[in-house]
Structure formats: structure tokens, C-alpha cells
Amino acid sequence: MSHKLDQAFEKALAYIDSNIAAPLNIDTLATVADLPSCHFQHLFYSLYRLSIEEYVELLKSLQAAHQLGFGEQISLEAIATNLGYNNEADFVDSFTHSIGQSPQSFRQAPDWNNFFAKQQPLKSFQSPQDGMLTADVEIVSMDALTLASVTHNGPGKAMPKTIERFIQWRQKYAVGPNVGRTFNLVHSLPQAQPYHMDIGVSLDEATYSRLVSTGLTQEGIETHIIVAGRYAKLSVTTDKQNSNINALLHAGVDYLYRIWLNEQLYSLRNSPLMFERLNVGQVAEPGTEL
């Protein structure tokens, strides 16, 4: 599988163009692009600075704008149906958000300069932004790890409650930093609603045996495996006075997906983006836990 990402995404974007009215299915798009589904949204956002959902909505709105702006006498209801919206109101909301004008306003007085500017993400990858454009990435081999974890799959603002619940469980059953390593497995973009991330601690055989009859039966605590294999490792460090850990994390992830991976011949496995938190006392924003 080639990771020259422009080539991989050309196939996915062509599929979207041909199936614009169909429901969005990330697994299908990942298969078309020959990329693991768990990495598809992170890769897409790193390259286009839009989520896949925002991209599809923009593409639909631009198609609708062509019909509205070139004198076609077609109703908003018909446009909504042709583009796969549930109803006219959903189409109006999406178009207004994507284009910056309501469909009615665009039909009467289209802002063509804005329209052409909106097409830029559809034409090519965005140029690199300020941030972490060079970094040392190390290929490391990891043995399989058993995790005890809690899943957050809801509003990002509710993440502190999930973290606190997991901290309380670790304290109750004495699974501190000296016992197991702390990991976050990220399944969605930080801005996604709902936001999906697993927060876990590794368990050695002795700790697992101690917890299996009691501590692993608590509500919301599950076990799963981090698979053995090679991983691309990028280390992010900060001092509390002068560095923003969240900005560094975003830049690091952006570098891995956007620049480093596109220059490598490695193949991604279908295993989610993973952070290991080395300083468990430091709190980061939802979606950027280490």
C-alpha cells in the first residue's frame, strides 16, 4: 500500500464526487483509499484542514451554488433531495454555514469572490501551516499490552468527568503510575461530536490477576489489547511555564500524518492513534491527553 497520500485521497475524493447524495461512510471511503479506517479522519484533516463531514457539506454546497447562481429554476426542495439531505431546512442550514450566504440570498446576489475562495480546499492539499514542521520520529517495537480502560464517547466538555471517574478507579484499586503506563487511544478528531477516546492503564499479569475478580467488574471499565508491533514514536515535552502542551500535541500529530508519513514507505495498521502520558499529573484539553 502506497502512502503517497495525494494518490490515495484522489480515489476517495473521486468516490465522493460520484456518490455525493449517498450517506457518508468512513469505512467505505477508507477502503476506497486503501487506508485504515481508524486513521482516515486524522489523515484527511491534516491534509485538508477540514473534517471529512465539513468537506462533503462544502462540496454539496458548491454544487448547489452552481445551480442557484446560473439561473436554473430549481426549487430548494429539489436541490436538497438531489444532494441527499433529509429536508430543505437541513440543506439551507448547511449551505449557509458552508458558503456564508443563505441559498435565497445567493440566488439573488451571489458573492462569486467568496464562492471561488471556498473551492480552494477541493483543489489541492493545503500548504503547511506554522507549527511543528520538523521532528524526530523513532520506529520502536512494542510488546502486546493489556489495558484496563474507560471509554469516552460523548461531548468533549464532558471529558473531565470521564477522566475523574477513571482516576477514582485507579486510586481505589491502587493502579498508580508506578504500576501501569497511561495511554489514550484516539478514535475521532478532537472537535468531533460525539468525541470518542479510550483512557487506559497497562496491566502486568500480577495486577490483572489481582483485579480480574473485583476491580475489572466495575461499571465502564473494560479490557482490551494494544497489539504488538512497530510504532512510529514522536516525543513531545514541555515546561509548564513557557509551553502549551495542547498546541504541541496538535502540531506533533499534524507532522506525523501530514509530512512524515507522506515521505515513508511504511504501511499503517488498523490500530488507532495512541498517546502515552508520561506525566499523569498534568491535565491537557479533551482529545489531547498524553
C-alpha positions, 0 to 999 in steps of 0.5 A: 500500500502506497502512502503517497497520500495525494494518490490515495485521497484522489480515489476517495475524493473521486468516490465522493464526487460520484456518490455525493447524495449517498450517506457518508461512510468512513469505512467505505471511503477508507477502503476506497483509499486503501487506508485504515479506517481508524486513521482516515479522519486524522489523515484527511484533516491534516491534509485538508484542514477540514473534517471529512463531514465539513468537506462533503457539506462544502462540496454539496454546497458548491454544487448547489451554488452552481445551480442557484447562481446560473439561473436554473429554476430549481426549487430548494426542495429539489436541490436538497433531495438531489444532494441527499439531505433529509429536508430543505431546512437541513440543506439551507442550514448547511449551505449557509454555514458552508458558503456564508450566504443563505441559498435565497440570498445567493440566488439573488446576489451571489458573492462569486469572490467568496464562492471561488475562495471556498473551492480552494480546499477541493483543489489541492492539499493545503500548504503547511501551516506554522507549527511543528514542521520538523521532528524526530520520529523513532520506529520502536517495537512494542510488546502486546499490552493489556489495558484496563480502560474507560471509554469516552464517547460523548461531548468533549466538555464532558471529558473531565468527568470521564477522566475523574471517574477513571482516576477514582478507579485507579486510586481505589484499586491502587493502579498508580503510575508506578504500576501501569503506563497511561495511554489514550487511544484516539478514535475521532478528531478532537472537535468531533461530536460525539468525541470518542477516546479510550483512557487506559492503564497497562496491566502486568499479569500480577495486577490483572490477576489481582483485579480480574475478580473485583476491580475489572467488574466495575461499571465502564471499565473494560479490557482490551489489547494494544497489539504488538508491533512497530510504532512510529514514536514522536516525543513531545515535552514541555515546561509548564511555564513557557509551553502549551502542551495542547498546541504541541500535541496538535502540531506533533500529530499534524507532522506525523500524518501530514509530512512524515508519513507522506515521505515513508514507505511504511504501511499503517495498521488498523490500530488507532492513534495512541498517546502515552502520558508520561506525566499523569499529573498534568491535565491537557484539553479533551482529545489531547491527553498524553 
